[in-house]
Amino acid sequence: MSIAKGQIVEGVVTGITKFGAFVELPGGVTGLVHISEVADSYVKEVGDYLKEKDKVKVKVINIDPNGKIGLSIRQAKVKPDISFEEKLSKFLKDSDEKIASLNKNLNSKRRSGNRY
């Protein structure tokens, strides 16, 4: 099977390192999922997210002239399309909640007097 940039394929984790995970793709070729491409959140230890022999879906993000294949688990996930208006609405709601929490905290400190 020919591997092309942008393609999403299923592979098997064959090795875990400090900097990522090696994944064997169809056709016996191996690529690397860099630690920054394992999950959407911060990854301190790759082993917390992946184990050897795990089946994973990966997106081919680059193939360099030497044949090294860069992969991403993060980019292979299908993300639901949400409109700009929905994103803005969520941001405003989150922002209002944070401001309300800060104001509540500030007001409680004012009422207590904070005398030393």
N, C-alpha and C positions, 0 to 999 in steps of 0.2 A: 504494500500500500504506500502510495506517495503522500508525504506530509507537506502541507503548504501553510504559509503564514495566514493567520486568521481562522484556520480550521479548528473546530472543536471535536476532540476525540476522547475516547476512554482509554486509560492506561492503568498500570499497576505500579505502586510505589516499590522501588527496589532498594532504596537506601536513604537514610536520614543523616544530615550533617548539620553543623552549626549554622550554615548559611543557606540551607534549603533542603530540597528532597529530589532525588533522582526518580524519574518515572519512565518505565518502559512502555513504549507506544506500539500500536499494531505494526507489524513488519520487523519487530525486533530492535528498532532504534530507540535510543534513550535520550531524554531531555532533562533539563533542570528547572524545577520550580524554585525561584529565589524566595527567600524568607519573606520578602515584602509582597510577594504575590500569592501567599498561602491563604490569607483571610483578609476581610475588610478591616478588622480590628488589629491593634498592635500585637505582634507575635514575638514573644521573647524566646520561646523554645518550640522548635518545629515539631518535636515529639509530643507536645501537648495537643496538636491538631491532627497529626498523621502518624501512622504506624506502617512498618513494612508489610507488603502484600495487600494494603488497602487498594480498592478500585476507586479511581478518581476521574472526574471529567476535567479536562484541561484545554485551554486555548493556546494554540501556537502563536506566540507573540513575536518571535524572530528566529531566523535561521541565518547564522553568520557564514561567511565564505569557507571557514574551516569545518563546517558541518555541525557546529554546536547548535543545539535547539533550546531556545528559551520558552518556558511554559508559564501559564498562569491559571491557578484554580479560581482565584478571585474574579477574573474577567470571564471565566467560562459560565458563571452563574447567570441565569436569566433574571434580569432585574425588571420589575414591572415599570412600565412607562407611566410617570405621573406628570401632570401638566405643571407649568410654571406657577399657575394660580394655586394649585394644591401645595406645592413646595412653599410658596410665600405664606399661605394660610397656616401651615404647620410651623414655620419659622416664627410668625407673629404670635401664635398661641404659646409656643415654648418661651418666647421672649417675655410675654405678659406674665406667665407663671413664675419666671425667674425674678422679674421685677417685684411682683407681689410678695414673693418669699423674702427678698432683700428688704423691702419696706417693713414687713412684719417683724423681721429681726431687728431692724434699726429702731422701730417704735418701741419694742420691748426693752431695748437698752436705754432709751430715753426715759421711759417710765420708771425703770429701776433706779435711776439717779446716778449710777456708777460713781459713788463717792469713795474716795480713797482716804 
